[in-house]
Amino acid sequence: MPRILCSSCGQPIEFPDEMEGQQAACPACAQMTRLSSDRFRIRIPEAKQKSALAQSAPAGTAISGVAGRLIENIEKVIVGKRSSIVLVLAAYFAEGHVLLEDVPGVAKTMLARALAKSVGGTFKRIQCTPDLLPNDVTGASIFNPKTTEFEFRPGPLFAQFVLADEINRTTPRTQSSLLEAMSEGQVSIDGERYVLEPPFFIIATQNPVDHEGTFPLPEAQLDRFLLKLNLGYPSEAEEMRMIDMLRHEHPIDSLGAVVRIEEVIECQRQVREVKVDPKVRDYAVNLVRATRQHHGLLLGGSPRASMALFHVSQALAALQGYEFVLPDHVKEMAVPVLAHRLIVKPEHRLRKVTSQSVLSEILNQVPVPVIA
């Protein structure tokens, strides 16, 4: 008999052939499910069909070529962090922003500088402190006594790469000055709207250990970050290699541009054209919706989270040379995209439950579409 997985609880359901296409209650959770042997099966484009997809290599795309040059150049500075570099590039090509949370000295700032140099874009750094004001970030209108008029002086936010270093050390008022720029790519000052030059990209850092004198980012601000990543410590061999690289000079000083800004903008446009089967789209949405129904979460993912997971999965697929998104791409991006957007209930936090562990549970429960 045909067999499917319940869309609510993931339990297998067997049914006779004559019930194909009908609705039936799941024996485990009693939720109504459409009985279709093709329910969780997706079809890949004909040009990509292989007898053994798991053993086939992607044909490669223009985006993967650009990404390859960027990764090779960044790795002249950042050692042993290819997976993190790939995720940052996926966020960059998906037109999102990244929050790096890790202890001091693991190359968070250096990663942002290396990416900016590799693209040749303008780079500005904002050192966040408690006395930093919103106008120090966005800019302000200054009175010019010679012309007797106010002239706008742009702040460090007017750059293609912006590093907000230790963002949780500045006040919520100053943190909020980034919201409009991150969401809409523009800044409104004194009734005037200033469009930021694309591709606009913010990398913010924060220290998870030292909480004295800090202002935790509110949920609304965290939701604006497409990804939240941790770099982690290097291995022993990688740390020794880093010391050898820094013996005479820092490699960031001699790093040059390998990609033009125009190429990045074209890659961002092409990412939106990556094919997504409706069942893969439904899988991404079901993952996010499952976070809203989980008993251990006080706050689940928003519709912005669904759109972020969908779009960054397209970017990851393109980076890896695919012209279509696989369920594995969605699964790989689920934790970086969703973990920082979830709030675990206090009673579950006392039991050491984390948003990452909740997501692992959800990923094991939500049925994965099968490639045909």
Summary of the structure (lengths in Angstrom):
residues: 372
radius of gyration: 23.2
end to end distance: 19.0
largest distance: 86.7
contacts: 1147
relative contact order: 0.15
helix: 43%
strand: 18%
